[in-house]
Amino acid sequence: MENIKQKALRVRVANPNIILNTIKKSKLLDNGEVLVHWGIKESQILNRLGIKNVPSPVLQSYEWSGSFTPFEHQRTTTEFLTLHKRAGCWNEQGTGKTSSCIWAADSLMKRGIIKKVLVICPLSIMQSAWLDDLFSVAMHRSANICYGTREKRIKIIKEDTEFLIINYDGIEIVNQELAQANFDLIIVDEANAYKNVATNRFKALQKLITNDTWVWLLTGTPASQSPYDAYGLAKLINPDGVPRYAGRWRDTVMLKVSRFKWEPRPEAKLLVHNALQPAIRFTKEQCLDLPSLTYVTRDVELTAQQKKYYRQIKEMLFASAAGEEITVVNAAAAMNKLLQLSGGAVYSDTGEIVSFDVKSRFKVLKEIIDESSQKVIVFVPYRHAIKILQEELTKDGYSCEVINGEVKVGKRTSIFSDFQNKENPRILLIQPQAASHGVTLHRADTIIYWSPVMSVETYLQCNARAHRAGQKNPVTVFHIRGSEVEKRIYKMLKSKIDVHSNIVKLYDIVSRESTTV
């Protein structure tokens, strides 16, 4: 295939009539090749006809916007998306899918092919992933988050923003208003949330999609738990590639071995792959230009119960700060109380444990785990919070083990060995002080902080458990944060500012901040 003066493609195929009968703007040359107008529609048709290496006309003169240069795999992903009206982007977590989608959408906007984009994603990444990336990658585009009461959401929709970001369940709240807004492109991030076609969530999304709507689905782990889960995603991007009814798909890819047990058929992997096309996928291992360590923030709202007691503790901090001089010891104790509450379990002065509702934070944790292709390390500073997480993860079918001060050396060695050399456990819940030195855990390429540690040295050593010699993939570090004190400590840790040496100053700042959480 040859590009002729940026206007036409010269294509050689065995049967030229396939192209001539399908694309109006094409003609047969004397040498048997076909000259095809190089437009977005023509390129898409060539792709559907199975012509390989069709370049995207959208990117022929595109100036990559933003504050950083795209990696090669991001350029390839961007080009792929501009060529496919319905597509899956199955690039692994941490490979920059968000930026690729923004560049692709921006390039289509500059061509006048689309005008408005609806981004559907979890609450935890509306700001930290999408809005922040839009400001970095396409700062010339208008963007807003559609969240709050129904009235507030409707008002935001009517502002006619170019990129509108909304959470999954928000679609049902303002479904009619979104349909009337006529979005040209819908991007669904962490698209596994739409694997079940019987849910109201799925049906609400379907109401927004017309024959003219572009739809891109993003997830690093499509159908990771079961071949059956591919059905919902396929119905959105390739409805003709799966049966009309979900039960028929289940029978196609699964085999019933007992009354309540189904297992994947031997050919299920290939069937799923074909159903989830067109799609592109890059693993971290393939992305040789990625930085070796990437930091990602996941925001989570404190529950009403947490907010109530967080305010009370801050009011006590303010009262203390207004009195006698605060010592490092007293400041550290007070800050620990706020961190413990944010993480779900506070230790009282008498040693009793008061547990708090952390379902929102646990939901975000599972989202990250489900999007991770490799093994996962979760650092949890407080022992009782580890116990809560182990119970919840085990109940939900995740394979996990715990490392804390109570686990004897022999047992720790066995757990670490299994983690490195066997399929299970997939997840390690670690109290940082118990494994911050001398342990190699490079089978994991995802590190999650349930809440921040208070020491830069401990933080760096914890990251070094996976980010070390022998690691084949770039490592992604996730910071889960819900309170102001967590945000400030993560910022200090990333800047390698010692939290302990600044604890009094931090205490003073937090105690005097607004008590509105």
N, C-alpha and C positions, 0 to 999 in steps of 0.2 A: 504494500500500500504506500502511495506517495502523495504528499501534500503539494498541490499546484498553486503557487502564489497566494496561499492563505485563503483561497476561495473555493477550491474543489479538491476532491479526493479521487485518485486514480486507483481503481480496485481490479485485481485479477481473480476471477473465480471460475470454476469449472462450468457453471451454468449461468451466464450473464442475465438470462431472462428472469431469474429469481429477483434480481435487483431492479431491472427495467420495468417489470410488472408491478413492483411494489412502491418504488420511489419515482414520483413524477419528474423531479428535477434531476434526471440522469440520462445519459446517452451512450451508445455503443461506439467505441473507437475502432479504427481499421485494424488495429493489432489484436482485437478481441477483448481488450480491457474496457471497463466501464468507468465513465467520468461521472462523479456524483457531486452535486452541490454540497458544500461543507457547512451545513446548518445543524442546529441542535436536534431537530426532528429527524433529519436524514441520518445523523450519527446514531441516534437511538434505534432507528429501524435496522441499520447495519448490524448493530449489536444484537438485536433480537434474531437476526438472520444467521447469527453465529460467526460473523466476520470478526476475526481477531485483531487486537491492537488498533482499534478505532480511536483516534485522538479526539479530545473534546474541543469543539470550536470556541466554547465559552472561555477557555483559558489561553487562547492564542495571544491575547494582548493584555491579559489580566495582571494588574499590579498588586502583588500580595500586600494587603493592608495589615496594619497592626505594628506592635512594638517589637516583634521578634520574627526571625526567619523560619519558615516551615521546614520540618524534616522531610526527607525524601519520601518516606511512607505516608506522610500527611499530604504531600503533593499528589501522590498516586490515588489516595483515598478521595481527595477533593475532586480530582478529574473523574473518577469512577462515579461518584454521586451525581455529578452534573449530567452524566450520560444516562441515568436511570431514574425514571419518574417514581417507580416503586422499588425500594432496595433495602437490603439489610447491611449494616456495618457491624461486623462481629469482631472488630479489633479488640485485643485484650485490654483490660483495665490498665490505665497509666500510659497509653500510647497516644493520647491527644485527640480522641475522637471528636470532642466538642469543638475544638478549633477547626478541624477539617470540615465539619458541617457548616460552621459559620462562614468560612472561606467559600465553600461551594454555594451556599445560599446568596452570599454577597455578589459572587460572580454572575449568578443567574439574575439577580436584581439589576446589575449594571447593564445587562442585555435586555431588560424589560420583560424577561420570561416569567418572573414572579415578582410580587410586590409586598406580600405580607407573610410572615412566618409565625406559626404557633409551635412553641416548644413545650412538650409535656414531660415532666420529670418528677422525681421525689422532692418533697419539701426540703430535704437536707442539702440539695445541690442547686436550688433555684438561684440563690445569691452567689455562693462560693464557686460554683462551676460555671453556670451559664451567664449570669449578669456580669460577673467579674471578667469572664473571658470575652464577652461582647465588647466591654469597654477597652480591653487590651487588643483584640483582634480586629474589631470593626467599630471603632469609636465614632465613625461618621454616621452610623445607623442609630435610630431611636430604639430604645428597649425599655421594657418595664415588667415588673412582676405583678401578676394578677392574683392577689391573695387577700383574704379578709372576709367581711360580710358579703352577702349577695349583692347588696346595693353598691358597696365599694368596688366589687369586681365588675359590675356592669358599667360603672363610671370609667374604670380603667380601660375596658374593652372599647368604649366609645371614643377614647382618645386616639384611636387609629394608629397605634404604635407599629413600627415595622417588625420588631421582634417582641412577641408577647409570651411570657413564661408563666406557666400555670402548673399546679400539682395535679396528680392523677384524679383525685376525688373532686377537685374543683370543676372538672369537665361536666359532671352531673348537675352541679349547682347552677351553672350558667350555660347550659347546653344550647338552648334556643338562641341566645345572644351570640354565642360563638359561631353557630351555623350561619347567622345573618351577617357576620363580619367577613365572611368569604376569604378565609386564609388559603393562599395558593399552595403553601408547603406546610406539612405537619411533621415535626421531628419528635419521636418518642424515645426518650432516654431510659436506660434500664428497662427495656421493652418486655422483659419476662413478666412484668406486672399484667400483661395482656395475653397471657397464654391460655386463659380460660374464656372461651367464647360465650359461655352461659352467664357471665357476670354482668351486672348493670354497668360496670366500668367499661367493659368491652363494647357493649351496645351503645353507650353514650359516645364513644369515640367513632364508631361506625357511622353514626348520624352526621358527623362532620366531614366525612370523606365522600367526594363525588368522583365521577370518572375523570375529571380534570385535575384533581388534587394530587400533588406530589406527596409521597409518604416515605420517610426514611426511619427505619428502626435501628436503635443502637443497643447492643449488649455484648459483653465479652464472653458470655456463656449461654448461647442459645440452646434450649432443650437439654440443659446439663443434668437435670434430675431424671428425666424420662423422655423417650422419643415422642410420647403422646403430647408433651408440652409444646412441640413445634407447631401444633395445629393452629393455635391462635395467631402466632406470628405469620404463618404462611397465609392465613385468610386475609391478612392486611396487605401483604406485598405480592403474593402469588396465589390468589384464590383458585385459579384453574389448576394449580399443581397439587391440590389435595381434594379428597372427596367432599361432597356437599355437607355431609353430616359427620360430627366428631366421632360418633360410635364406629363408623366405617373406617375412619383413620386409625382408631385404637386397634381394631381388628387387623389392620394392615401392618402395623409396626410392632404390635404386642401379641404375646401368646399367653393365654390363660392356662396356668399350671395347677391352680386349685380354686376353690370358691372365691377367695378374697385376694389371690395373688396373681399378678401379671408380670411377665418378663419380656425384655426386648427380643424381637426376632433377629436372627443372624444378619438379615439384610437391612435392618432398621437404620443403621448409620448412613448408608447410601441413600435410602429413601428420604431421610430427614434432610440430608445435604441437598438433594434435588428439589425438595419442597421449599427450602429456604433460599431459593435463587430468584433474582440475581442478588449476589452478595459479595462483599469483600472482607478479607480477614488478614490481619497482621498480628503475630504473636510478639511478645516482648523480645523473645530470642531473635526474631527476624529483624527487629528495629535496632540495627547496630549503631545508629546515630543518636539514640536516646541517651539522656544523661543517666548516670548510674544510680542516682538517688533523686526521687521526686517527692515533693510534699503536697498533700491534698487536704483541704479542710472540709469537714462535713458539719453543718450546723444542725442543731436539734433544739427544739423549744422545750424549756423546762415545763413539767406538768404543773397544774394548779397547786397541788400539794407542795411541790418543791418551791414554787414562787413564794408561797405564803411564808414558809420558814426561812427562806433565803433573805426575805425582807427583814424578818425579825432579827436574824443574826447580824445583818448589816447595820441595823439600828443600834444593836449592842456595841458593834465596832465603833460606830460614830461616837457613842457615849463614852467609850473607853478612850478614844483618841483625843477627846476634848478634856480629859482629866490629866492623869499623871503621864510621865514620859513612857513611851511604849518600848519594851525591850525586844530583842530579836526572838527570844523564847516565846514571849506572849504573842508577838505578831505571827510567828510561825504556827502557833496553836490555833489562833483565830482563823488564819488563812486555810489551814487544814480542815477546819469545820466547814467552810464554804465549799471546798473541793470534795469533801466526803458527801455533802448533801447533793452536789451536782451529779456525783457518781451513783447515788442511790442508797447509801448506808452511812449513818452518822454514829460515832461512838460518843456516848455521854460521859460526863465527868466521873461517873460511878462505874464505867466500863460496860454499860448496857448498850445494845445495838438497836438503833431506831431505823427501820427500813422505810424507803420512800418508793413511790410509784415511778418507775423509769421505763415504761413501755415505749415511749417515743425514742429514747436513746437505744433501746434494745432493737427496735425496728431498723434504725439506721445501721447498727452493727451487722444485722443479718443481710441488709442490702449490700454492704461492702463484701461480706463473705461470699454471698451468692454470685457476685460479679467477678470474683477472683478465680483464676484458672488453676493456680498452684496452691500450696499450703499457706496457712495464715498463722501469724503470731499476734496475740492480743495482750498488751501490757495493761494490767489493772493494779494501781497502787495499793488499794485497800482490800484486805483479806475477805471481809464479808461480802463485798461486791463480787469477788471472784466466785464465791459460793453461789450467789444468785445467778450469775451468768452460766456457770456449769449446769445448774439445774434446768435453766431455760433452754440452753442449747441442746442438752441431752434429750429433753422432752420433745424438741422439734426435730430430732433425728440426726443431729450433727455429731460427728466423732471428735471428741475433745478430751484433753487431759489437763491437769492442773499442776503447776510448779509454784510452790510457795515455801515459806520457812518451815512448815510442818512436814514437808515431804523429805524423807531421809535420802541420803546421798545415793545409796544403792538403787532406790526406786527412781530417783531423778535420772541416773545414768541409763536405766532401762527405758524410760519414757523418751529421753533424747535420742536414743538409738533407734527406737521404733519410728519416731518422727522423721528421722533422716533416711531410714532404710526400708520402711514398710509403707503400705497405702494408708494405714491408720495408726495414730490419730492424724486427722487433717488439720486440727486447730489446737494450739497450745495457749492456755490462759496462764500468764506468768505474772507473778508479783515481781516488779523490776529488781528489787534488791537481791532476789534469789537466783537470778541468772543474768546479771549485767556484765559478768566478766568470764572470759575463758571458755565460752560455749559456742560451738559452731552449729547454726541452724539454717544453712543456706538452701534447704529444700523449700523454704518459704520465700516468696518474693513480695509478700504483702505484710506490712506491720501496721497494727491498729492500736492507738492509744485510747482506751476507754475514758480516761481522764489524764491530765498531765502529771508528770513527775516534777519534783521541786529542785532537781539538781541537773545542771548542764552535763556534768560528767556522766551521771547515770543515764541521761537521755542519749548521749552519743554512744555509750557502751551498749545500750539496748539496741540501737539501730545497727550496731556492728555485729549483732548476732547473725543477721541475715546478709547484711551488706559487707561481705568479706571475700577473701580468696576462695574460689570454688563456686561462687554464685554465677550461674549462667545467664540470668535475666536481670534487667534493671529492677531496682527495688522501689516500691511505692509506700510511703509512710502516710497514714491517715490520722488526722487529729480530729477527734469528736469533741465538739464544744457546745455548751449551752448557756453558760453564765459568763459574766464580764470577767471574773477572776480567771477563768479558764482561757479566755481569749488573750488576756494580758500575759499569762504565763507562757502559752504557746509562742507568742510573739517574741518573748525574751529568750526562750529556748532556741528558736530558729536563728536568732541573732547571736546566739552563744553568749548571752548575758547571764551571769550567774544569778539565779533566783534567790539563793540564800543570802548573798551579800547585799541584795536590794530588797529584802523582805520587809523591812520597816517602811521604806518608801512606797512599796507596793501596797502594804497594809493601809498606809495613810491615803493613798489614791482611792482604793476600793471603798474604804469606810466613808469617804466624803462624796462618792458618786451618788447620783440619784438612786433612791431605793426602789424605783420602778424597774421591774425585771421583765 
